Amino acid sequence: MQAPTKILVLQGQSPVYSQAVDALRKTAEVVEAPGIEQAVALLRTDQFAAIFTDAGDYLPLERALVSQQASLILNTIGEGVCIVDGQGHSNWMNKRLQGWPARLHDEIRRNCLEAFSQFQAACALGTGETTPAWNRNRRFALSLDDQFYWEMVVSPVIAPANRVVQVVAVVWDNTAQRRLQQKLDAIDRAGGELVRLESDLIARLSATERLKVLEDKIVHNVRELMHYDHFAIRILDRRSNKLEVVMSSGFSPEALSVELFANKEGNGISGFVAATGRSYICPDVQRDPRYIHGLGDARSSLTVPLFLHDKVIGIFNIESHHDAAFTEDDRQFAEIFGRYVAIALNILDLLVVERVSTRHRVADDVCAEVAGPLNDIASDAKAILADYIGPDDDMRNRLQQIVDNVGEIRRCLNQTAQGPAAILGLDEVSSGQNDPILQGARILVADDEENIRITIRDILHKYHAVATICSTGSEAIREIEQHDFDLIVSDIRMPDKSGYDIFAAVRRRMNTIPVILMTGFGYDPNHSIIRASQEGLQAVLFKPFKVNQLMQEIRKALQPAPT
């Protein structure tokens, strides 16, 4: 059965009032209100199809309803609203503003009084503009203890004769936005610091030490700025499509040893992010089929891609002990910081390449500069030798020596410039070297360049060390697992294994065995240098290196640790 129509009747003094109400009761449910205030109160709590009132009460009731609706709106909106007079007194404020601290009320009134004075002064000038200066809003920023922030807009209330009688202030809480902006600014500053290198500091550091400076900056900022204690950074090796760990904190060795590839499926969240270039928030690792074990008791994770020149070069994975620990703001922060991390990791390569390629560029420049003069000397000497007729064999020998010396100069310069397959200063090593540090030392040398490994072996034999040579990373790892060694010397880049793979195999066998890595032209696609440096790498040699450099590092590695 349909409910009867409900009508609100405002009681009146008209002679026909009773008759009209009786007629309405026959067809509707009548609710009577003795006055305007009671009628407005009923309208707030109930729904009516119509209102019945004397004509004289209509306008007062309408105004009361409008006022009631305006008050409802002003008390419902998220902003604070108040009206302030020329003496700085607050004549009215909505419930939102009433709930804010009293100190904020004082600041609002002070700014409203300042705006009131500005409006009055502009009004007195009478500029006659289309939008008078006294009718323009004023904006203010407020803060309490540099922890909470608000913004407010103050507008004038204009009376007849264009007089400013009050101002209305609309105030809103801007704390979340300000803190977000502060965090973004802090990340931007940290990112700038991450990729900024102090020239006076860097000039005093070796290439390996430069890499360590950048590594420390990345780890420090991830912990101190981002507040992430459990994270891993993996770099994409495009030859194998494998995601190699370069830095980590809080992850178990078992988790870091899991092989992941940049594929959407079957390679965890990290593989999905690397393959798609899309960030991934995992609020509950137990319910996400993509999640692969990382942090021992992880409950949630965030993974973002590392972009360099719009290409994914790796991933930044963060994990937490808490459920749903990461928000969209965290994702945004991590993505921005990840851009800087990618740039910093790229600098790791560029710094090493700069160290070596600069040397080779100098050698190439020298070769180019002396090529002409050497050719002239050789040509002149040969011409004189060919034309010389006489019994003076000494003169002939001296001319031939000039030609031979030119050839030797060319050979040395070419050796210096030819790159990774060169060890310099071999002629300085003589047989029968007596060095108690190297005497009987068991040293494994791994390099896919035959002349490198053979040359190092021969040098070590001259110092009476026992050298084992391997041409592949897999062969080297087998030797490490089956035999005892005092030192490992390995190239960083081999066809089947990286330098870090060999370093890790050594650490699994015995944590105290020193490792020296070699690299040509700074090429380190798996970032073996920085990964191994975190875990105690002995040294790095940049090809072409001199024999005395090699022996210096080997001696340093074999010397017993100080007691």
RAZI-V890272 format. One record per residue. PSI is psi in degrees with one decimal (* if undefined). Layout:
psi->(PSI	PSI)
This chain:
psi->(131.9	135.6	145.4	153.4	136.6	127.9	135.7	127.8	122.5	116.1	136.6	178.6	4.1	144.1	-28.2	4.8	-50.3	-39.8	-42.3	-41.8	-41.3	-38.5	-38.9	-33.8	-22.8	-25.5	-7.9	165.5	121.2	130.7	121.8	141.7	127.5	-19.8	176.0	-41.5	-41.0	-36.4	-43.5	-39.6	-40.6	-37.8	-26.5	-28.8	-8.1	165.2	133.0	143.8	-26.4	161.8	131.1	120.8	161.1	151.5	-34.3	-22.2	-5.7	-52.0	-46.2	-38.8	-40.6	-44.9	-41.2	-39.7	-42.9	-44.1	-41.3	-42.3	-41.3	-43.1	-39.7	-45.4	-47.8	-28.6	-8.2	-33.0	159.4	-14.9	155.6	140.5	137.6	160.0	127.1	138.1	-175.3	-11.4	3.0	14.4	138.2	111.1	-24.7	144.7	148.6	173.4	-33.7	-47.1	-34.9	-28.5	-5.4	163.2	149.4	-34.1	-33.1	-38.9	-41.1	-43.2	-39.7	-46.4	-39.1	-44.2	-35.0	-40.4	-38.7	-44.0	-39.2	-45.1	-40.4	-42.1	-44.2	-43.5	-42.0	-36.0	-38.0	-27.7	-30.0	56.8	-24.4	19.6	160.7	-46.0	97.4	149.1	-32.1	-9.0	13.9	141.3	154.8	137.1	141.6	147.8	131.4	149.8	151.4	117.3	23.2	28.0	-29.2	140.4	141.8	159.1	151.3	149.0	129.1	129.8	146.6	147.5	117.0	125.4	172.8	153.4	22.4	46.2	138.7	115.7	-28.9	170.5	150.3	129.9	132.2	122.6	137.6	148.6	121.6	16.4	-47.8	-43.7	-40.5	-41.3	-38.0	-45.0	-38.8	-40.2	-42.6	-40.8	-40.5	-40.8	-40.1	-41.6	-42.7	-39.4	-40.8	-39.9	-34.2	-39.3	1.8	132.0	122.0	117.9	-39.0	-33.3	-49.0	-34.7	-25.5	-3.7	150.5	171.1	-40.4	-41.2	-33.6	-43.0	-39.1	-36.7	-47.1	-40.2	-46.0	-38.1	-43.5	-50.8	-42.5	-47.7	-33.8	-39.1	-48.6	-38.3	-49.4	-16.7	39.0	115.5	-17.5	101.4	161.4	138.8	123.0	139.7	140.3	120.8	107.8	-19.8	-41.0	-9.0	20.4	144.1	108.8	135.0	128.8	-28.5	149.4	161.0	124.9	-1.9	145.9	153.9	-33.3	-40.8	-39.2	-21.7	-9.0	127.5	125.7	142.0	157.9	74.0	146.4	-37.5	148.5	5.1	30.3	-175.8	-37.5	-44.3	-38.4	-44.9	-42.6	-34.5	-33.6	-22.5	17.3	138.1	159.5	117.0	124.5	101.6	-23.5	103.4	-25.5	-20.8	-0.6	114.4	-18.2	-21.8	133.7	139.4	127.4	-92.9	139.2	-51.5	44.7	145.2	-26.5	163.5	160.6	129.3	128.0	150.8	151.8	114.5	138.1	117.5	42.4	18.1	139.6	120.6	-3.7	-165.1	155.8	111.1	126.5	139.4	155.1	153.0	-7.4	151.5	142.4	48.8	-12.6	135.7	178.5	-32.8	-42.5	-40.9	-45.3	-44.1	-47.9	-37.6	-43.9	-47.6	-34.4	-33.0	-43.8	-38.0	-42.8	-42.8	-43.2	-42.0	-35.2	-36.6	-33.9	-44.7	-45.8	-36.9	-42.2	-42.9	-40.3	-41.6	-44.3	-45.0	-30.0	-43.0	-42.4	-33.9	-39.2	-43.9	-42.3	-42.3	-41.2	-43.6	-44.2	-38.9	-38.3	-6.8	-46.8	-54.7	-39.2	-41.7	-41.2	-44.4	-46.4	-42.2	-45.3	-44.0	-41.0	-38.9	-43.5	-41.3	-39.2	-34.3	-15.5	128.1	116.3	167.8	-5.2	92.7	-30.1	-42.5	-42.9	-41.2	-38.9	-40.0	-41.8	-35.2	-36.2	-46.4	-43.3	-38.5	-39.0	-42.8	-39.1	-38.9	-44.6	-42.9	-43.2	-43.0	-42.4	-37.3	-40.7	-37.8	-10.7	-16.0	-146.4	-27.6	38.4	133.4	123.6	153.9	25.9	-30.7	-10.5	-9.9	122.9	162.0	158.0	28.5	133.5	106.7	109.6	-24.9	-39.0	-18.1	113.9	2.2	135.0	112.1	128.6	131.9	120.7	121.5	135.9	-8.9	113.9	-44.6	-29.3	-54.3	-36.9	-42.5	-45.0	-40.8	-46.4	-38.4	-45.1	-37.2	-34.3	-23.7	11.6	29.2	157.9	109.3	133.4	128.7	144.8	141.3	-11.0	160.9	-37.5	-41.4	-41.6	-42.2	-39.4	-43.9	-41.9	-39.2	-24.9	-19.5	162.0	138.1	153.6	-20.1	144.2	128.4	115.6	145.8	150.4	-37.1	112.7	159.9	-34.9	-27.7	152.9	167.0	-33.1	-33.7	-43.0	-42.7	-44.3	-38.1	-38.6	-44.8	-33.8	-35.7	-52.7	122.2	-16.0	-4.5	122.4	149.9	132.6	127.4	145.5	144.0	145.2	125.4	23.6	12.8	118.7	70.7	-27.0	5.7	42.9	-36.3	-52.6	-34.1	-47.0	-31.9	-34.7	-27.1	16.0	30.4	136.3	-52.0	167.4	133.0	131.3	114.7	146.3	135.1	163.1	155.7	-41.3	-30.4	-46.6	-49.0	-33.9	-45.4	-37.5	-45.3	-43.8	-39.5	-33.3	-14.7	137.9	145.1	142.4	141.5	*)
